[in-house]
Amino acid sequence: MTTTHTSPAPTTALTDTALRRLARFERALGVTGILFIGAMFGFFYAWVCSTMWGLDAADPQVAIAAMQAMNASVRNWAFFPGFFLTPVMLGAWAVVALLARRRGTAALAGLAALVYLGGCLIFTNTFNLPLNDALAAVVIPQDAAQAAQVWADYSGPWQLRNIARTVFSGLSLALAAAALALPRRTAA
C-alpha cells in the first residue's frame, strides 16, 4: 500500500496569503480610520469644553470677530482629511473587512461610517454651517447691547448643535474602536 502526500492546492495557498495581506491592509485602514474619527471627536469636544465657553466670557464684539475669523480659517488643508475623509476611510475599512471575512468588524466599521456621515458631516452642513454663514455676514455692531444679542442668538444654538456633533463623533469613535478590538482568527 502506497501512501501519497498531498499538498494543498496552489490556489488555497494563494488565497491564504491574499487573506493575510488583506487582513493587514484591513488593520491599517482601521487604525487610520480611528485616527481620523478621533481627531474629529477631539475637534468637536474642544469647542464644547473650552472654545465656546471662552468666547461666551469675552466681550461679545470680540467673540463675534473671533468666531468669524475661526470659521473663515477652518476650511483648510489640515481640516479637510479629518472632516471629509473620515466616512470614506471608515467605509473603506468596512468593505475591506468584509472581503477579509471579518463580518463583525465590517458591520461595526460600516455603522461608524454611517453615524459620522449623518451625525457629523451632513449635520454640520445642515445646521452649523448656515449659522456660521449667517454670522460671517454680520457687521459687528458698535452698540454693546446689539453685539450681545447677535452673539447670544448665535452661540446658544451653535453650541447645542456642536454638542450633538460631539456625541455622534464619540459614538462613531466607540464603534470604530469596538471594531478594531474584535478578536482576530489566527492563521492555521
C-alpha positions in Angstrom: 0.0 0.0 0.0 1.4 3.3 -1.0 0.7 6.5 0.8 0.7 9.7 -1.0 1.3 13.0 0.5 -0.9 15.7 -0.9 -0.1 19.4 -0.6 -2.8 22.0 -0.5 -3.7 23.2 -3.9 -1.8 26.3 -5.0 -5.0 28.3 -5.1 -5.6 27.6 -1.4 -2.1 28.8 -0.5 -2.6 32.0 -2.6 -6.0 32.5 -1.0 -4.5 32.2 2.5 -1.7 34.6 1.5 -4.1 37.0 0.0 -6.3 36.8 3.1 -3.3 37.6 5.3 -2.4 40.6 3.2 -6.0 41.7 3.1 -6.1 41.4 6.9 -3.0 43.6 7.3 -4.5 46.2 5.0 -7.8 46.0 6.8 -6.0 46.6 10.1 -4.1 49.6 8.7 -7.4 51.1 7.4 -8.9 50.5 10.9 -6.1 52.3 12.7 -6.2 55.1 10.2 -10.0 55.4 10.4 -9.7 55.6 14.2 -7.1 58.3 14.0 -9.4 60.3 11.7 -12.5 59.9 13.8 -10.5 60.5 17.0 -9.2 63.8 15.5 -12.7 64.9 14.7 -14.1 63.9 18.1 -11.3 65.9 19.7 -12.0 68.9 17.5 -15.7 69.0 18.3 -15.1 68.2 22.0 -12.6 71.1 22.3 -15.3 73.5 21.1 -17.6 72.2 23.8 -15.4 72.4 26.8 -13.2 75.4 26.1 -13.5 77.5 22.9 -17.2 78.5 23.2 -17.1 79.0 26.9 -14.1 81.3 26.4 -15.9 83.2 23.7 -19.0 83.4 25.8 -16.9 85.0 28.6 -15.4 87.5 26.2 -16.8 90.9 25.1 -19.5 90.0 22.5 -17.9 92.2 19.8 -14.6 90.3 20.3 -16.4 87.0 20.4 -18.2 87.7 17.1 -14.9 88.8 15.4 -13.0 85.8 16.8 -15.7 83.3 15.6 -15.9 84.9 12.2 -12.1 84.5 11.9 -12.1 80.9 13.2 -14.9 79.9 10.8 -13.1 81.5 7.9 -9.8 79.7 8.7 -11.2 76.2 9.4 -11.7 75.4 5.8 -8.1 74.4 5.1 -5.8 71.5 4.1 -5.3 70.3 7.6 -9.0 70.1 8.5 -10.1 68.5 5.2 -8.9 64.9 5.7 -10.4 64.5 9.1 -13.7 66.1 8.4 -14.4 65.0 4.9 -12.4 61.7 4.6 -13.4 60.1 7.9 -16.6 58.4 6.5 -14.6 57.4 3.4 -11.9 55.8 5.5 -14.3 54.1 7.8 -16.4 52.9 4.8 -13.3 51.6 3.0 -12.3 49.7 6.2 -15.8 48.1 6.3 -15.5 46.9 2.7 -12.0 45.5 3.1 -13.0 43.9 6.4 -15.9 42.2 4.6 -13.5 41.0 1.9 -11.2 39.7 4.7 -14.1 37.7 6.1 -14.4 39.8 9.2 -18.2 40.4 9.2 -18.4 41.8 12.7 -15.6 44.3 12.0 -17.2 45.2 8.7 -20.6 45.8 10.4 -19.2 48.0 13.2 -16.9 50.0 10.9 -19.8 50.5 8.4 -22.0 51.7 11.2 -19.3 54.0 12.5 -19.1 55.5 8.9 -22.8 56.0 8.7 -23.0 57.6 12.2 -20.2 60.0 11.3 -21.7 60.7 7.8 -25.1 61.6 9.2 -24.4 62.9 12.6 -21.3 64.9 11.8 -20.8 65.7 8.1 -24.4 66.1 7.0 -25.5 67.5 10.3 -22.7 70.2 10.2 -23.7 71.1 6.6 -27.4 71.3 7.6 -27.2 73.1 10.9 -23.8 74.5 11.9 -22.7 75.8 8.6 -25.8 78.0 8.0 -25.3 79.6 11.4 -21.6 80.2 10.5 -22.5 81.7 7.2 -25.1 84.0 8.8 -22.6 85.1 11.4 -20.0 85.7 8.6 -22.4 88.2 7.0 -22.8 90.2 10.2 -21.2 93.6 10.5 -20.1 93.7 14.1 -22.4 96.1 15.9 -20.8 99.0 17.7 -23.5 99.0 20.3 -22.6 96.6 23.1 -26.2 95.5 23.6 -26.7 94.8 20.0 -23.5 92.8 19.8 -24.5 90.9 22.9 -27.8 90.0 21.2 -26.1 88.9 18.0 -23.7 86.7 20.0 -26.5 85.2 22.1 -28.6 84.4 19.0 -25.6 82.6 17.5 -23.8 81.0 20.4 -26.6 79.0 22.1 -28.0 77.3 19.0 -24.5 76.7 17.6 -23.3 75.1 20.9 -26.3 72.8 21.1 -25.7 71.6 17.6 -22.0 71.2 18.3 -22.8 69.0 21.3 -24.8 66.8 19.0 -21.8 66.5 16.6 -19.6 65.7 19.6 -21.9 62.9 20.7 -22.2 61.5 17.2 -18.5 61.6 16.6 -17.9 60.0 20.0 -20.4 57.2 19.1 -18.6 56.7 15.8 -15.3 56.5 17.6 -16.6 54.0 20.1 -18.0 51.8 17.2 -14.7 52.0 15.4 -12.7 51.1 18.5 -15.0 48.2 19.1 -14.5 47.0 15.5 -10.7 47.2 15.9 -10.9 45.3 19.2 -12.8 42.3 17.9 -10.8 39.1 18.1 -8.9 38.0 15.1 -8.7 34.5 13.8 -5.2 33.1 14.0 -3.8 31.6 10.8 -3.6 27.9 10.7 
